């Protein structure tokens, strides 16, 4: 409809304005939260979760993004290596709507973005120099410390955003980390974000976004020889979930 073509850019402009104001406010507030909670929260759970609400504001500021979360975070307080497909920069905003703190492994370039990147550092996220073996080892070490202290870690195993939303091959790092620590893997499938914010530009479009939290996979007792099969199994489950044939986590009712 003609009025929709006019309304979308107007609303998008307002959403950008709201997002910019939030971006200016949030990192300084996150610093205050971190300073107050640091003596008893070395995992930066509170500061990290507070900073994620910036992404929640961003994802909700454009009303033509319809976001649906299917499934629930598994019960209990255990840590997970969380893996998800990566269609768009919008994935980050949308996944922060899951009400559970996890530390993100992200390329170092994001940490250099004024305000936004400073917030990633304050939240305790993990910076990666892609293609640098020494950096990869540091990432694995820091991620391992988080997992051992009960904090989940979030990794995009494709390593980069897909150009057209097609699922790319998975790199083994996340699965090796899970096997070495004995921590379960929690797969998540995201659809709709590739259209909502296509790779290569900041422009937004109306879209329906679905986040499907799948059943976790245990890794206890597995060895390095199982990493490849584990990686392929998880990728296959995410691919099926994108197609709609893999069910999300269902919470069991207590008797």
C-alpha positions as a LaTeX table, in Angstrom:
\begin{tabular}{lrrr}
\hline
Residue & $x$ (\AA) & $y$ (\AA) & $z$ (\AA) \\
\hline
Unk1 & 0.00 & 0.00 & 0.00 \\
Unk2 & 1.30 & 3.50 & $-0.79$ \\
Unk3 & 0.89 & 4.84 & 2.75 \\
Unk4 & 2.99 & 1.95 & 4.10 \\
Unk5 & 5.85 & 2.85 & 1.75 \\
Unk6 & 5.74 & 6.38 & 3.19 \\
Unk7 & 5.26 & 5.30 & 6.82 \\
Unk8 & 8.16 & 2.84 & 7.00 \\
Unk9 & 11.01 & 5.35 & 6.35 \\
Unk10 & 9.40 & 7.88 & 8.73 \\
Unk11 & 9.13 & 5.31 & 11.52 \\
Unk12 & 12.64 & 4.05 & 10.74 \\
Unk13 & 14.01 & 7.57 & 11.14 \\
Unk14 & 12.32 & 7.89 & 14.53 \\
Unk15 & 13.68 & 4.47 & 15.52 \\
Unk16 & 17.20 & 5.56 & 14.59 \\
Unk17 & 16.77 & 8.68 & 16.73 \\
Unk18 & 15.61 & 6.64 & 19.72 \\
Unk19 & 18.50 & 4.20 & 19.22 \\
Unk20 & 21.05 & 7.02 & 19.07 \\
Unk21 & 19.78 & 8.58 & 22.31 \\
Unk22 & 19.86 & 5.18 & 24.01 \\
Unk23 & 23.39 & 4.56 & 22.75 \\
Unk24 & 24.62 & 7.81 & 24.29 \\
Unk25 & 22.99 & 7.07 & 27.64 \\
Unk26 & 23.59 & 3.34 & 28.10 \\
Unk27 & 27.42 & 2.90 & 28.30 \\
Unk28 & 27.87 & 5.52 & 31.08 \\
Unk29 & 25.02 & 3.92 & 33.03 \\
Unk30 & 26.59 & 0.50 & 32.47 \\
Unk31 & 29.85 & 1.82 & 33.92 \\
Unk32 & 28.01 & 2.97 & 37.04 \\
Unk33 & 26.30 & $-0.41$ & 37.38 \\
Unk34 & 29.65 & $-2.16$ & 36.97 \\
Unk35 & 31.35 & $-0.04$ & 39.63 \\
Unk36 & 28.54 & $-0.67$ & 42.11 \\
Unk37 & 28.33 & $-4.44$ & 41.52 \\
Unk38 & 32.00 & $-5.29$ & 40.87 \\
Unk39 & 32.89 & $-6.26$ & 44.49 \\
Unk40 & 30.37 & $-9.13$ & 44.47 \\
Unk41 & 29.86 & $-9.79$ & 40.75 \\
Unk42 & 33.19 & $-10.53$ & 39.06 \\
Unk43 & 31.39 & $-12.27$ & 36.18 \\
Unk44 & 29.68 & $-8.93$ & 35.40 \\
Unk45 & 26.33 & $-10.67$ & 35.30 \\
Unk46 & 24.40 & $-7.56$ & 36.40 \\
Unk47 & 26.37 & $-5.08$ & 34.29 \\
Unk48 & 26.24 & $-7.39$ & 31.30 \\
Unk49 & 22.52 & $-7.96$ & 31.54 \\
Unk50 & 21.95 & $-4.23$ & 32.00 \\
Unk51 & 23.89 & $-3.47$ & 28.82 \\
Unk52 & 21.89 & $-6.08$ & 26.85 \\
Unk53 & 18.79 & $-3.97$ & 27.42 \\
Unk54 & 20.27 & $-1.44$ & 25.02 \\
Unk55 & 19.96 & $-4.09$ & 22.30 \\
Unk56 & 16.43 & $-4.87$ & 23.48 \\
Unk57 & 15.51 & $-1.18$ & 23.10 \\
Unk58 & 17.03 & $-1.16$ & 19.62 \\
Unk59 & 15.20 & $-4.31$ & 18.55 \\
Unk60 & 11.87 & $-2.95$ & 19.82 \\
Unk61 & 12.28 & 0.62 & 18.55 \\
Unk62 & 11.24 & $-0.29$ & 14.99 \\
Unk63 & 7.64 & $-1.58$ & 15.29 \\
Unk64 & 7.75 & $-3.26$ & 11.90 \\
Unk65 & 10.12 & $-5.87$ & 13.37 \\
Unk66 & 7.83 & $-8.53$ & 14.84 \\
Unk67 & 9.94 & $-10.64$ & 17.20 \\
Unk68 & 8.83 & $-14.05$ & 18.49 \\
Unk69 & 10.80 & $-16.21$ & 20.96 \\
Unk70 & 9.96 & $-19.92$ & 20.80 \\
Unk71 & 11.13 & $-22.30$ & 23.49 \\
Unk72 & 12.73 & $-21.46$ & 26.82 \\
Unk73 & 16.15 & $-21.40$ & 28.39 \\
Unk74 & 16.70 & $-24.82$ & 30.01 \\
Unk75 & 16.04 & $-24.96$ & 33.78 \\
Unk76 & 18.86 & $-24.84$ & 36.30 \\
Unk77 & 21.87 & $-22.60$ & 36.76 \\
Unk78 & 24.37 & $-24.46$ & 34.61 \\
Unk79 & 26.42 & $-22.74$ & 31.92 \\
Unk80 & 26.09 & $-23.42$ & 28.19 \\
Unk81 & 28.09 & $-22.83$ & 25.06 \\
Unk82 & 25.35 & $-21.10$ & 23.06 \\
Unk83 & 25.57 & $-21.24$ & 19.27 \\
Unk84 & 23.31 & $-19.57$ & 16.69 \\
Unk85 & 23.24 & $-18.95$ & 12.97 \\
Unk86 & 24.21 & $-15.46$ & 11.86 \\
Unk87 & 22.13 & $-13.75$ & 9.17 \\
Unk88 & 22.44 & $-10.09$ & 10.12 \\
Unk89 & 23.80 & $-7.58$ & 12.63 \\
Unk90 & 20.21 & $-7.58$ & 13.86 \\
Unk91 & 20.80 & $-11.09$ & 15.28 \\
Unk92 & 22.70 & $-9.54$ & 18.19 \\
Unk93 & 19.84 & $-7.22$ & 19.12 \\
Unk94 & 17.22 & $-9.95$ & 18.81 \\
Unk95 & 19.10 & $-12.59$ & 20.81 \\
Unk96 & 19.48 & $-10.14$ & 23.69 \\
Unk97 & 15.71 & $-10.46$ & 24.14 \\
Unk98 & 16.38 & $-13.88$ & 25.67 \\
Unk99 & 16.26 & $-13.06$ & 29.41 \\
Unk100 & 19.53 & $-14.74$ & 30.31 \\
Unk101 & 23.01 & $-13.25$ & 30.50 \\
Unk102 & 25.80 & $-14.74$ & 28.38 \\
Unk103 & 29.15 & $-13.36$ & 27.30 \\
Unk104 & 29.57 & $-12.82$ & 23.57 \\
Unk105 & 32.58 & $-13.68$ & 21.45 \\
Unk106 & 32.77 & $-10.87$ & 18.87 \\
Unk107 & 35.28 & $-9.51$ & 16.38 \\
Unk108 & 37.64 & $-6.87$ & 17.77 \\
Unk109 & 36.38 & $-4.25$ & 15.29 \\
Unk110 & 33.07 & $-4.08$ & 17.18 \\
Unk111 & 34.89 & $-3.20$ & 20.41 \\
Unk112 & 36.43 & $-0.19$ & 18.66 \\
Unk113 & 33.07 & 1.40 & 17.82 \\
Unk114 & 32.63 & 4.46 & 20.06 \\
Unk115 & 30.09 & 3.96 & 22.86 \\
Unk116 & 28.77 & 0.63 & 21.53 \\
Unk117 & 32.15 & $-1.09$ & 21.70 \\
Unk118 & 32.93 & 0.47 & 25.08 \\
Unk119 & 29.76 & $-1.12$ & 26.38 \\
Unk120 & 30.87 & $-4.55$ & 25.13 \\
Unk121 & 34.07 & $-4.19$ & 27.15 \\
Unk122 & 32.18 & $-3.05$ & 30.25 \\
Unk123 & 29.83 & $-6.04$ & 29.92 \\
Unk124 & 32.82 & $-8.40$ & 29.90 \\
Unk125 & 32.41 & $-9.68$ & 26.34 \\
Unk126 & 35.29 & $-11.44$ & 24.58 \\
Unk127 & 37.21 & $-9.77$ & 21.77 \\
Unk128 & 38.55 & $-11.85$ & 18.86 \\
Unk129 & 41.07 & $-10.94$ & 16.16 \\
Unk130 & 39.85 & $-13.09$ & 13.30 \\
Unk131 & 42.65 & $-15.04$ & 11.65 \\
Unk132 & 45.01 & $-14.52$ & 14.61 \\
Unk133 & 45.91 & $-17.83$ & 16.27 \\
Unk134 & 47.20 & $-16.18$ & 19.46 \\
Unk135 & 43.96 & $-14.23$ & 19.82 \\
Unk136 & 41.95 & $-17.41$ & 19.35 \\
Unk137 & 43.83 & $-19.06$ & 22.20 \\
Unk138 & 43.14 & $-16.09$ & 24.48 \\
Unk139 & 39.47 & $-16.21$ & 23.54 \\
Unk140 & 39.27 & $-19.91$ & 24.40 \\
Unk141 & 41.01 & $-19.31$ & 27.72 \\
Unk142 & 38.69 & $-16.48$ & 28.74 \\
Unk143 & 35.62 & $-18.36$ & 27.57 \\
Unk144 & 36.73 & $-21.40$ & 29.56 \\
Unk145 & 37.04 & $-19.30$ & 32.73 \\
Unk146 & 33.53 & $-17.95$ & 32.26 \\
Unk147 & 32.08 & $-21.42$ & 31.72 \\
Unk148 & 33.87 & $-22.83$ & 34.76 \\
Unk149 & 32.38 & $-20.04$ & 36.89 \\
Unk150 & 28.85 & $-20.76$ & 35.65 \\
Unk151 & 28.56 & $-18.07$ & 32.97 \\
Unk152 & 27.32 & $-19.05$ & 29.50 \\
Unk153 & 29.24 & $-18.01$ & 26.38 \\
Unk154 & 27.64 & $-17.07$ & 23.05 \\
Unk155 & 29.40 & $-17.84$ & 19.74 \\
Unk156 & 28.33 & $-17.55$ & 16.09 \\
Unk157 & 30.00 & $-20.68$ & 14.64 \\
Unk158 & 29.70 & $-19.46$ & 11.05 \\
Unk159 & 32.22 & $-16.77$ & 11.99 \\
Unk160 & 30.56 & $-14.09$ & 9.85 \\
Unk161 & 27.17 & $-13.00$ & 8.58 \\
Unk162 & 25.69 & $-14.79$ & 5.60 \\
Unk163 & 25.24 & $-12.65$ & 2.49 \\
Unk164 & 21.74 & $-13.97$ & 1.75 \\
Unk165 & 20.68 & $-15.77$ & 4.93 \\
Unk166 & 21.96 & $-19.14$ & 3.71 \\
Unk167 & 23.49 & $-21.23$ & 6.50 \\
Unk168 & 27.29 & $-21.24$ & 6.13 \\
Unk169 & 29.69 & $-24.00$ & 7.25 \\
Unk170 & 30.33 & $-24.06$ & 11.01 \\
Unk171 & 33.83 & $-23.59$ & 12.41 \\
Unk172 & 34.86 & $-26.07$ & 15.13 \\
Unk173 & 35.95 & $-23.64$ & 17.88 \\
Unk174 & 32.66 & $-23.50$ & 19.84 \\
Unk175 & 32.29 & $-27.27$ & 19.77 \\
Unk176 & 35.87 & $-27.87$ & 20.83 \\
Unk177 & 35.33 & $-25.48$ & 23.73 \\
Unk178 & 32.19 & $-27.32$ & 24.83 \\
Unk179 & 33.87 & $-30.73$ & 24.65 \\
Unk180 & 36.98 & $-29.60$ & 26.52 \\
Unk181 & 34.94 & $-28.08$ & 29.35 \\
Unk182 & 32.19 & $-30.70$ & 29.40 \\
Unk183 & 29.60 & $-27.93$ & 29.13 \\
Unk184 & 26.38 & $-28.61$ & 27.16 \\
Unk185 & 25.72 & $-26.90$ & 23.84 \\
Unk186 & 22.57 & $-24.83$ & 23.42 \\
Unk187 & 21.64 & $-24.33$ & 19.74 \\
Unk188 & 19.48 & $-21.38$ & 18.69 \\
Unk189 & 17.99 & $-20.82$ & 15.24 \\
Unk190 & 17.18 & $-17.30$ & 14.04 \\
Unk191 & 15.07 & $-16.48$ & 10.98 \\
Unk192 & 13.88 & $-13.22$ & 9.46 \\
Unk193 & 16.80 & $-10.98$ & 10.42 \\
Unk194 & 18.49 & $-11.19$ & 7.02 \\
Unk195 & 15.58 & $-9.30$ & 5.52 \\
Unk196 & 15.12 & $-6.96$ & 8.50 \\
Unk197 & 18.66 & $-5.59$ & 8.29 \\
Unk198 & 20.54 & $-7.00$ & 5.28 \\
Unk199 & 24.30 & $-7.38$ & 5.42 \\
Unk200 & 26.19 & $-4.47$ & 3.87 \\
Unk201 & 24.18 & $-1.56$ & 5.22 \\
Unk202 & 22.29 & $-0.15$ & 8.21 \\
Unk203 & 18.90 & 0.17 & 6.50 \\
Unk204 & 15.95 & $-1.58$ & 8.10 \\
Unk205 & 12.93 & $-3.28$ & 6.57 \\
Unk206 & 9.74 & $-4.78$ & 7.99 \\
Unk207 & 10.12 & $-8.46$ & 8.85 \\
Unk208 & 8.90 & $-11.23$ & 11.11 \\
Unk209 & 11.71 & $-12.62$ & 13.25 \\
Unk210 & 11.66 & $-15.95$ & 15.06 \\
Unk211 & 14.19 & $-17.12$ & 17.64 \\
Unk212 & 13.92 & $-20.86$ & 18.35 \\
Unk213 & 15.74 & $-22.16$ & 21.45 \\
Unk214 & 16.45 & $-25.84$ & 20.77 \\
Unk215 & 17.13 & $-28.74$ & 23.10 \\
Unk216 & 20.65 & $-28.65$ & 24.63 \\
Unk217 & 23.19 & $-31.32$ & 23.73 \\
Unk218 & 25.37 & $-32.81$ & 26.50 \\
Unk219 & 29.11 & $-33.06$ & 25.87 \\
Unk220 & 30.28 & $-34.76$ & 29.04 \\
Unk221 & 32.39 & $-37.79$ & 28.20 \\
Unk222 & 33.09 & $-36.70$ & 24.63 \\
Unk223 & 36.63 & $-36.36$ & 23.28 \\
Unk224 & 38.33 & $-34.30$ & 20.59 \\
Unk225 & 37.46 & $-37.05$ & 18.13 \\
Unk226 & 33.77 & $-36.22$ & 18.57 \\
Unk227 & 34.07 & $-32.49$ & 17.77 \\
Unk228 & 33.44 & $-32.79$ & 14.03 \\
Unk229 & 30.34 & $-34.96$ & 14.42 \\
Unk230 & 29.01 & $-32.70$ & 17.19 \\
Unk231 & 29.51 & $-29.65$ & 14.98 \\
Unk232 & 27.73 & $-31.29$ & 12.05 \\
Unk233 & 24.86 & $-32.53$ & 14.25 \\
Unk234 & 24.27 & $-29.06$ & 15.70 \\
Unk235 & 24.40 & $-27.42$ & 12.28 \\
Unk236 & 21.89 & $-29.96$ & 10.99 \\
Unk237 & 19.53 & $-29.25$ & 13.91 \\
Unk238 & 19.73 & $-25.50$ & 13.35 \\
Unk239 & 19.13 & $-26.01$ & 9.63 \\
Unk240 & 16.02 & $-28.08$ & 10.40 \\
Unk241 & 14.81 & $-25.44$ & 12.86 \\
Unk242 & 15.20 & $-22.75$ & 10.21 \\
Unk243 & 13.00 & $-24.90$ & 7.97 \\
Unk244 & 10.55 & $-25.37$ & 10.85 \\
Unk245 & 11.02 & $-29.11$ & 11.41 \\
Unk246 & 13.06 & $-29.01$ & 14.65 \\
Unk247 & 10.99 & $-28.30$ & 17.80 \\
Unk248 & 12.14 & $-25.74$ & 20.37 \\
Unk249 & 12.73 & $-26.50$ & 24.05 \\
Unk250 & 9.51 & $-27.25$ & 25.90 \\
Unk251 & 9.42 & $-26.70$ & 29.64 \\
Unk252 & 8.26 & $-29.77$ & 31.53 \\
Unk253 & 5.50 & $-29.22$ & 34.05 \\
Unk254 & 6.30 & $-30.29$ & 37.57 \\
Unk255 & 3.99 & $-32.94$ & 38.99 \\
\hline
\end{tabular}
